[in-house]
Amino acid sequence: MKFGDTFNEYLRGEQECFLEKCSHVEYKQLKKVLKSCRKCRATSASTCVEEDDHNNTNNDGGASSELCMYESCSLCDQKFFSELMKEASEIAGCFSSRVRRLLNLHVSTGMQRYVLRIRHCFTNDQQIMIQQGRMLIDYVTMNAIAIRKILKKYDKVHSSVNGRNFKSKLRAEHIELLQSPWLIELGAFYINFNGSNGVSGEFVDQFSCDLESDQPLMTLIVSDSVKLEYSLTCAVCLEIAFNPYALSCGHIFCKSCACSAASVMIFQGLKAAEPKCKCPVCREVGVYANPIHMIELDLLLKNRRKDYWKERMLEERSEMVKQSKEYWDSQTKYVIGY
């Protein structure tokens, strides 16, 4: 079955109600744009060959010259890339908000946890959460594959690398779907559920995690041909990220390491960083404004590496107390004037 048929079948599937307000890649419509452009190219090439025959010129040279003009097709560039960028941005936003909502149910505390326990008496919340998580995995992977395939088709039609360059633009805008930190959080959620609740199935088996190796990784198997690996190493301390936060650029760090890199104290938090502060890895500015606290990933580390987690927790608390004392001592000296 062609991917277009598979994608249409997915859109009409069981997730239709759950994701009814979420955007999808308009795969069929974008293919029509490329098909129209391909016909224009064929017509232009045929016209060029006829003119060359009439003028007794070299057919190959004339056709090649005309085709090169379509490496940057204004019709496609306007309808294609702008629409695809908008769709990718909306899909990334919908995915992150839905995952955040799902994970809040799993790690809820206080009154929210009490309400959820009452609900659990009447509904199978665990099964519902697993089902919603499965739909979110399908949602992001199917749309990511659709974007990859339509960009590949664009380059084939236009004999260009504009589609490949657009992928780089998606990464620069932090909306490349399969590189979202929320996908790592969703993977940690599944592994945590599998370990504590005995949940199993093909969608849980898509994720695996190795926290014992020198290079700890989380692996996501999208399909038989696509396997993604996410590093869980903090680039500052070169250890497994403890109390991990993902910056807007997608890079993951220990909270204490990220605070140190931004020259803020741990108790102040990453949002206290200056706007000009840069990511320690990619050197991009403004990435501390909206960090993602990866609670599920931290819970996974706590369950799988208990001794290491306790050791790092004591170290962070000790450093936080030290920084707090130094900060308030300096504030006291400033106020009383000595």
LOFISE-133657 format. One line per field, with one value per residue (C-alpha): residue number from 0; x negated, y negated, z negated. Coordinates in nm, 3 decimals. Layout:
seq: NUM:...
xx: X:...
yy: Y:...
zz: Z:...
This chain:
seq: 0:1:2:3:4:5:6:7:8:9:10:11:12:13:14:15:16:17:18:19:20:21:22:23:24:25:26:27:28:29:30:31:32:33:34:35:36:37:38:39:40:41:42:43:44:45:46:47:48:49:50:51:52:53:54:55:56:57:58:59:60:61:62:63:64:65:66:67:68:69:70:71:72:73:74:75:76:77:78:79:80:81:82:83:84:85:86:87:88:89:90:91:92:93:94:95:96:97:98:99:100:101:102:103:104:105:106:107:108:109:110:111:112:113:114:115:116:117:118:119:120:121:122:123:124:125:126:127:128:129:130:131:132:133:134:135:136:137:138:139:140:141:142:143:144:145:146:147:148:149:150:151:152:153:154:155:156:157:158:159:160:161:162:163:164:165:166:167:168:169:170:171:172:173:174:175:176:177:178:179:180:181:182:183:184:185:186:187:188:189:190:191:192:193:194:195:196:197:198:199:200:201:202:203:204:205:206:207:208:209:210:211:212:213:214:215:216:217:218:219:220:221:222:223:224:225:226:227:228:229:230:231:232:233:234:235:236:237:238:239:240:241:242:243:244:245:246:247:248:249:250:251:252:253:254:255:256:257:258:259:260:261:262:263:264:265:266:267:268:269:270:271:272:273:274:275:276:277:278:279:280:281:282:283:284:285:286:287:288:289:290:291:292:293:294:295:296:297:298:299:300:301:302:303:304:305:306:307:308:309:310:311:312:313:314:315:316:317:318:319:320:321:322:323:324:325:326:327:328:329:330:331:332:333:334:335:336:337
xx: 0.000:-0.130:-0.201:0.069:0.333:0.187:0.193:0.554:0.652:0.478:0.672:0.999:0.896:0.985:0.788:1.015:1.218:0.920:0.723:1.014:0.884:0.522:0.362:0.229:0.004:0.219:0.033:0.287:0.313:-0.065:-0.101:0.146:-0.071:-0.374:-0.176:-0.069:-0.425:-0.548:-0.300:-0.421:-0.779:-0.690:-0.501:-0.786:-1.043:-0.835:-0.798:-1.167:-1.249:-1.015:-1.175:-1.520:-1.417:-1.282:-1.606:-1.828:-1.983:-2.093:-1.783:-1.950:-2.105:-1.779:-1.573:-1.835:-1.843:-1.464:-1.448:-1.709:-1.470:-1.236:-1.485:-1.322:-0.956:-0.772:-0.437:-0.557:-0.766:-0.469:-0.205:-0.428:-0.687:-0.478:-0.189:-0.415:-0.591:-0.255:-0.133:-0.455:-0.438:-0.075:-0.144:-0.441:-0.230:0.062:-0.166:-0.348:-0.025:0.142:-0.164:-0.193:0.172:0.132:-0.182:-0.025:0.230:-0.047:-0.262:0.015:-0.004:0.217:0.584:0.545:0.417:0.707:0.962:0.796:0.807:1.181:1.220:1.020:1.301:1.528:1.299:0.986:0.761:0.444:0.579:0.710:0.370:0.193:0.436:0.396:0.020:0.032:0.242:-0.005:-0.294:-0.102:-0.015:-0.368:-0.535:-0.281:-0.300:-0.681:-0.697:-0.450:-0.674:-0.985:-0.823:-0.669:-1.002:-1.179:-0.919:-0.967:-1.341:-1.275:-1.027:-1.246:-1.587:-1.686:-1.795:-1.537:-1.343:-1.655:-1.731:-1.378:-1.447:-1.736:-1.500:-1.260:-1.546:-1.647:-1.288:-1.272:-0.968:-1.124:-0.868:-1.083:-1.339:-1.088:-1.187:-0.821:-0.870:-1.148:-0.916:-0.645:-0.895:-0.997:-0.627:-0.573:-0.879:-0.777:-0.426:-0.565:-0.786:-0.535:-0.201:-0.286:-0.162:-0.289:-0.222:-0.372:-0.363:-0.539:-0.799:-0.873:-1.075:-1.380:-1.635:-1.991:-2.105:-2.398:-2.625:-2.886:-2.655:-2.302:-2.039:-1.667:-1.568:-1.248:-1.164:-0.936:-0.930:-1.144:-1.364:-1.359:-1.526:-1.591:-1.834:-1.824:-2.125:-2.050:-2.396:-2.433:-2.685:-2.822:-2.899:-2.903:-2.686:-2.328:-2.113:-1.979:-1.665:-1.677:-1.556:-1.531:-1.601:-1.404:-1.672:-1.602:-1.928:-1.896:-2.097:-2.096:-1.919:-2.227:-2.452:-2.216:-2.189:-2.567:-2.604:-2.353:-2.516:-2.202:-2.154:-1.970:-1.693:-1.632:-1.563:-1.640:-1.380:-1.592:-1.863:-1.941:-1.789:-2.140:-2.248:-2.347:-2.296:-2.623:-2.597:-2.457:-2.531:-2.181:-2.053:-1.714:-1.668:-1.624:-1.289:-1.067:-1.255:-1.082:-1.115:-1.143:-0.974:-0.910:-1.274:-1.384:-1.139:-1.285:-1.634:-1.507:-1.356:-1.643:-1.948:-1.837:-2.182:-2.301:-1.980:-2.011:-2.375:-2.300:-1.999:-2.215:-2.477:-2.219:-2.055:-2.392:-2.487:-2.148:-2.184:-2.535:-2.423:-2.121:-2.338:-2.589:-2.311:-2.129:-2.455:-2.543:-2.193:-2.220:-2.557:-2.417:-2.117:-2.304:-2.594:-2.902
yy: 0.000:-0.346:-0.583:-0.825:-0.553:-0.451:-0.811:-0.862:-0.539:-0.663:-0.992:-0.800:-0.567:-0.539:-0.847:-1.080:-1.195:-1.219:-1.442:-1.615:-1.964:-1.884:-1.973:-1.717:-1.736:-1.802:-1.527:-1.480:-1.852:-1.901:-1.610:-1.783:-2.096:-1.889:-1.707:-2.040:-2.162:-1.843:-1.894:-2.253:-2.130:-1.868:-2.125:-2.376:-2.113:-2.002:-2.364:-2.417:-2.108:-2.223:-2.566:-2.410:-2.187:-2.489:-2.681:-2.379:-2.402:-2.131:-1.975:-1.862:-2.197:-2.389:-2.152:-2.152:-2.530:-2.547:-2.281:-2.455:-2.748:-2.521:-2.436:-2.726:-2.715:-3.025:-2.845:-2.555:-2.769:-2.989:-2.719:-2.440:-2.549:-2.817:-2.573:-2.293:-2.516:-2.625:-2.266:-2.143:-2.425:-2.347:-1.973:-2.032:-2.261:-2.018:-1.724:-1.903:-2.026:-1.683:-1.504:-1.761:-1.706:-1.327:-1.328:-1.565:-1.292:-1.039:-1.248:-1.446:-1.519:-1.658:-1.723:-1.635:-1.287:-1.245:-1.331:-1.092:-0.810:-0.866:-0.855:-0.534:-0.362:-0.416:-0.404:-0.223:-0.532:-0.335:-0.178:-0.514:-0.677:-0.399:-0.431:-0.809:-0.776:-0.526:-0.769:-1.050:-0.831:-0.748:-1.115:-1.249:-0.963:-0.951:-1.326:-1.322:-1.049:-1.245:-1.554:-1.350:-1.184:-1.501:-1.685:-1.398:-1.409:-1.787:-1.744:-1.471:-1.682:-1.993:-1.824:-2.039:-2.022:-2.274:-2.000:-1.887:-2.247:-2.283:-1.998:-2.204:-2.498:-2.283:-2.190:-2.556:-2.651:-2.363:-2.205:-1.888:-1.642:-1.338:-1.547:-1.685:-1.644:-1.559:-1.242:-1.141:-1.219:-1.004:-0.721:-0.747:-0.747:-0.419:-0.254:-0.367:-0.233:0.095:0.138:0.043:0.156:0.455:0.281:0.438:0.428:0.332:-0.042:-0.004:0.213:-0.072:-0.234:-0.099:-0.260:-0.172:-0.364:-0.137:-0.205:-0.480:-0.651:-0.619:-0.623:-0.602:-0.425:-0.467:-0.225:-0.414:-0.150:0.130:-0.126:-0.412:-0.382:-0.693:-0.726:-1.005:-1.076:-1.110:-1.243:-1.593:-1.775:-1.969:-1.701:-1.412:-1.203:-1.082:-1.395:-1.424:-1.631:-1.689:-1.996:-2.040:-2.389:-2.536:-2.413:-2.054:-1.982:-1.811:-1.899:-1.843:-2.134:-2.222:-2.210:-2.425:-2.678:-2.687:-2.745:-3.033:-3.180:-3.149:-2.968:-2.639:-2.772:-3.057:-2.819:-2.833:-3.100:-3.347:-3.327:-3.634:-3.637:-3.654:-3.327:-3.058:-2.683:-2.512:-2.286:-2.480:-2.832:-2.954:-3.247:-3.281:-2.909:-2.934:-3.114:-2.804:-2.497:-2.161:-1.982:-1.617:-1.459:-1.119:-1.087:-1.172:-0.912:-0.656:-0.730:-0.705:-0.362:-0.219:-0.373:-0.428:-0.460:-0.701:-0.907:-0.934:-1.035:-1.309:-1.427:-1.474:-1.658:-1.893:-1.965:-2.032:-2.271:-2.443:-2.500:-2.638:-2.874:-2.991:-3.069:-3.263:-3.453:-3.560:-3.646:-3.877:-4.031:-4.092:-4.262:-4.481:-4.589:-4.673:-4.827:-4.626
zz: 0.000:0.090:-0.196:-0.076:-0.117:-0.454:-0.574:-0.464:-0.637:-0.954:-0.942:-0.929:-1.212:-1.577:-1.680:-1.479:-1.781:-2.017:-1.776:-1.604:-1.689:-1.597:-1.266:-1.021:-0.718:-0.412:-0.229:0.051:0.121:0.126:0.366:0.599:0.594:0.691:0.958:1.114:1.105:1.269:1.556:1.597:1.615:1.874:2.085:2.061:2.151:2.454:2.569:2.531:2.739:3.020:3.027:3.039:3.330:3.514:3.459:3.527:3.182:2.945:2.789:2.465:2.391:2.439:2.224:1.949:1.944:1.907:1.635:1.423:1.386:1.188:0.915:0.731:0.831:0.707:0.725:0.511:0.277:0.197:0.160:0.045:-0.210:-0.383:-0.426:-0.540:-0.795:-0.935:-0.960:-1.123:-1.380:-1.466:-1.490:-1.723:-1.943:-1.957:-2.034:-2.318:-2.479:-2.459:-2.599:-2.880:-2.970:-2.966:-3.180:-3.433:-3.502:-3.563:-3.798:-3.965:-4.338:-4.613:-4.542:-4.174:-4.264:-4.511:-4.241:-3.996:-4.249:-4.292:-3.913:-3.905:-4.097:-3.797:-3.494:-3.387:-3.379:-3.319:-3.004:-2.882:-2.939:-2.751:-2.463:-2.447:-2.456:-2.169:-1.965:-2.031:-1.914:-1.597:-1.552:-1.565:-1.376:-1.092:-1.037:-1.059:-0.793:-0.577:-0.595:-0.513:-0.213:-0.069:-0.095:0.076:0.354:0.384:0.443:0.697:0.894:0.892:0.907:0.612:0.248:0.124:-0.053:-0.233:-0.329:-0.463:-0.708:-0.844:-0.882:-1.083:-1.316:-1.348:-1.437:-1.692:-1.531:-1.390:-1.522:-1.596:-1.788:-2.040:-2.408:-2.468:-2.266:-2.507:-2.798:-2.639:-2.598:-2.964:-3.058:-2.872:-3.023:-3.373:-3.318:-3.188:-3.493:-3.761:-3.618:-3.404:-3.090:-2.769:-2.400:-2.068:-2.137:-2.470:-2.299:-2.057:-2.335:-2.512:-2.740:-2.841:-3.149:-3.236:-2.938:-2.907:-2.656:-2.800:-2.525:-2.474:-2.153:-1.955:-1.674:-1.434:-1.161:-1.023:-0.848:-1.100:-1.440:-1.649:-1.939:-2.199:-2.416:-2.788:-2.876:-3.015:-2.794:-3.092:-3.353:-3.102:-3.335:-3.300:-3.322:-3.679:-3.745:-3.369:-3.184:-2.809:-2.676:-2.386:-2.145:-2.258:-2.440:-2.778:-3.089:-3.463:-3.629:-3.832:-3.523:-3.317:-3.600:-3.631:-3.255:-3.275:-3.588:-3.800:-4.129:-4.148:-4.373:-4.127:-3.841:-3.470:-3.395:-3.594:-3.326:-3.118:-2.766:-2.619:-2.785:-2.535:-2.521:-2.621:-2.314:-2.017:-2.155:-2.068:-2.274:-2.440:-2.505:-2.884:-2.874:-2.841:-2.967:-2.994:-3.327:-3.224:-3.526:-3.364:-3.260:-3.614:-3.750:-3.510:-3.641:-3.999:-3.932:-3.727:-3.899:-4.260:-4.417:-4.150:-4.180:-4.560:-4.534:-4.280:-4.482:-4.794:-4.590:-4.439:-4.773:-4.935:-4.656:-4.674:-5.051:-4.999:-4.723:-4.924:-5.227:-5.017:-4.842:-5.158:-5.332:-5.044:-5.052:-5.427:-5.389:-5.112:-5.319:-5.642:-5.450:-5.539
